[in-house]
């Protein structure tokens, strides 16, 4: 058993000890029910915002000030101002504008590593990790990290030999980054060796978690020795959730005392080979979890009509690769119209196989990106309704079978906010058409919000910002809809079953 020191932990129902998989693991110290907190810490030890988020995100409380077109983030219209010290970070509170908080997200600020061909072509997680590695060394130099915390950090796996073994370019990139951070952090003057810098960068690249908003918009990366002791499984029993700077581990399944806690490092809805490739490339290990032990035999690798019907593996693989290329191209588009064009081609590519299920990647990712871009376009947002309900009925229940899974709850809340927005678009022809055939937007909104409300305490925690925002929005909508009368509430609830049957008829047959 290893005693990790964490002075920012509010809840700890786990302990670090040797794992049967590899290295250390995080184990439950009591029986924990689904939807409960295993671990809750006020702030990870190190955080680093992505470069684009430095302009619109508070580096202390991680409030992202970007507004959504349908109010699905529950923004309070906060603004951030530049720190008068470094001029790089921004804060939403005056008390942080003159000096960084002790545990703030320190970036490279004004002195960046040279943007040569090695740096500009790095993956996002590597670019971010050069900032967080430098932050870690600077905090060690200035005494902001205790000896025990430094020891806990250095105890994490670095996998330097695996990183350098990936190829000459990868080795050269790692060496250049390490030496650049060594010079930038002034490590030579403080007695830190290049070996320590290399190990720090390797630890960051291997263990860093993505910092997200409560609605899972990526903001940057973080590292915390206690949280990073949690191992990966493609069938996890826990999930990481952020609430501003706070981080919690929440259960997806019942976890018994002394049972190991697992989270997912990657998208576990990917097929077996892609999961293995992602873990090997990004985290330098091959997964041997119970799900992966079954190989490419599960839903993630299945095709429609495959039983007794021969598959043209060559054309299937070509379609998959082409669709993924179009999906990634769509993600990089600066406007929604161009993005939707690429995503439409990706959908058609998969549909041309006549065997691609909606629930097999990359189809779910394509549908989600279509939905996001349909919400962002200046055209009628009613176009997003079929896609949103297709995800609601056909995709999310497969990818996130737990109704309280945080991603599924966020998707449902976003869909509810879309329905609320569209209910006020009186002149929209698509809305009028749906109303003429019997769709009651008020009843649908009530049903979606009730579903979110019944699960948000398990998904995000009852006292989280997201849960409080959901409860506030539900109270406003429910009061407006029912005027506080039990009869009106009963009338709405009595229509839910018929409305859901109509939604299935409208959007699960025709929307694909």
Rosetta blueprint (number, residue, H / E / L):
1 X L
2 X E
3 X L
4 X L
5 X L
6 X L
7 X L
8 X L
9 X E
10 X E
11 X E
12 X E
13 X L
14 X E
15 X E
16 X E
17 X E
18 X E
19 X L
20 X L
21 X L
22 X L
23 X L
24 X E
25 X E
26 X E
27 X E
28 X E
29 X L
30 X L
31 X L
32 X E
33 X L
34 X L
35 X L
36 X L
37 X E
38 X E
39 X E
40 X E
41 X E
42 X L
43 X L
44 X L
45 X L
46 X E
47 X E
48 X E
49 X E
50 X L
51 X H
52 X H
53 X H
54 X H
55 X L
56 X L
57 X E
58 X E
59 X L
60 X L
61 X L
62 X L
63 X L
64 X E
65 X L
66 X L
67 X L
68 X L
69 X L
70 X L
71 X L
72 X L
73 X L
74 X L
75 X L
76 X L
77 X L
78 X L
79 X L
80 X L
81 X E
82 X E
83 X L
84 X L
85 X L
86 X L
87 X L
88 X L
89 X L
90 X E
91 X E
92 X L
93 X L
94 X H
95 X H
96 X H
97 X L
98 X L
99 X L
100 X L
101 X L
102 X L
103 X L
104 X L
105 X L
106 X L
107 X L
108 X L
109 X L
110 X L
111 X L
112 X L
113 X L
114 X L
115 X L
116 X L
117 X H
118 X H
119 X H
120 X H
121 X L
122 X L
123 X L
124 X H
125 X H
126 X H
127 X H
128 X H
129 X H
130 X H
131 X H
132 X H
133 X H
134 X H
135 X H
136 X H
137 X H
138 X H
139 X H
140 X H
141 X H
142 X L
143 X L
144 X L
145 X L
146 X L
147 X H
148 X H
149 X H
150 X H
151 X H
152 X H
153 X H
154 X H
155 X L
156 X L
157 X L
158 X L
159 X L
160 X H
161 X H
162 X H
163 X H
164 X H
165 X L
166 X L
167 X L
168 X H
169 X H
170 X H
171 X H
172 X H
173 X H
174 X H
175 X H
176 X H
177 X H
178 X H
179 X H
180 X H
181 X H
182 X H
183 X H
184 X H
185 X L
186 X L
187 X H
188 X H
189 X H
190 X H
191 X L
192 X L
193 X L
194 X H
195 X H
196 X H
197 X H
198 X H
199 X H
200 X H
201 X H
202 X H
203 X H
204 X H
205 X H
206 X H
207 X H
208 X L
209 X E
210 X E
211 X E
212 X E
213 X L
214 X L
215 X L
216 X L
217 X L
218 X E
219 X E
220 X E
221 X E
222 X E
223 X E
224 X L
225 X L
226 X L
227 X H
228 X H
229 X H
230 X L
231 X E
232 X E
233 X L
234 X L
235 X L
236 X L
237 X L
238 X E
239 X E
240 X E
241 X E
242 X E
243 X E
244 X L
245 X L
246 X E
247 X E
248 X E
249 X E
250 X E
251 X E
252 X L
253 X L
254 X L
255 X E
256 X L
257 X L
258 X L
259 X L
260 X E
261 X E
262 X E
263 X E
264 X L
265 X L
266 X L
267 X L
268 X L
269 X L
270 X L
271 X L
272 X H
273 X H
274 X H
275 X H
276 X H
277 X H
278 X H
279 X H
280 X H
281 X H
282 X H
283 X H
284 X L
285 X L
286 X L
287 X L
288 X L
289 X L
290 X H
291 X H
292 X H
293 X H
294 X L
295 X L
296 X L
297 X L
298 X L
299 X H
300 X H
301 X H
302 X L
303 X L
304 X L
305 X L
306 X L
307 X L
308 X L
309 X L
310 X L
311 X L
312 X L
313 X H
314 X H
315 X H
316 X H
317 X H
318 X H
319 X H
320 X H
321 X H
322 X H
323 X H
324 X H
325 X H
326 X H
327 X H
328 X H
329 X H
330 X H
331 X H
332 X H
333 X L
334 X L
335 X L
336 X H
337 X H
338 X H
339 X H
340 X H
341 X H
342 X H
343 X H
344 X H
345 X H
346 X H
347 X H
348 X H
349 X H
350 X H
351 X H
352 X L
353 X L
354 X L
355 X L
356 X L
357 X L
358 X L
359 X L
360 X L
361 X L
362 X L
363 X H
364 X H
365 X H
366 X H
367 X H
368 X H
369 X H
370 X H
371 X H
372 X H
373 X H
374 X H
375 X H
376 X H
377 X L
378 X L
379 X L
380 X L
381 X L
382 X L
383 X H
384 X H
385 X H
386 X H
387 X H
388 X H
389 X H
390 X H
391 X H
392 X H
393 X H
394 X H
395 X H
396 X H
397 X H
398 X H
399 X H
400 X L
401 X L
402 X L
403 X L
404 X L
405 X L
406 X H
407 X H
408 X H
409 X H
410 X H
411 X H
412 X H
413 X H
414 X H
415 X H
416 X H
417 X H
418 X H
419 X H
420 X H
421 X H
422 X H
423 X H
424 X L
425 X L
426 X L
427 X L
428 X L
429 X H
430 X H
431 X H
432 X H
433 X H
434 X H
435 X H
436 X H
437 X L
438 X L
439 X L
440 X L
441 X H
442 X H
443 X H
444 X H
445 X H
446 X H
447 X H
448 X H
449 X H
450 X H
451 X H
452 X H
453 X H
454 X H
455 X H
456 X H
457 X H
458 X H
459 X H
460 X L
461 X L
462 X L
463 X L
464 X L
465 X H
466 X H
467 X H
468 X H
469 X H
470 X H
471 X H
472 X H
473 X H
474 X H
475 X H
476 X H
477 X H
478 X H
479 X H
480 X H
481 X H
482 X H
483 X L
484 X L
485 X L
486 X H
487 X H
488 X H
489 X H
490 X H
491 X H
492 X H
493 X H
494 X H
495 X H
496 X H
497 X H
498 X H
499 X H
500 X H
501 X H
502 X H
503 X H
504 X H
505 X H
506 X H
507 X H
508 X L
509 X L
510 X L
511 X L
512 X L
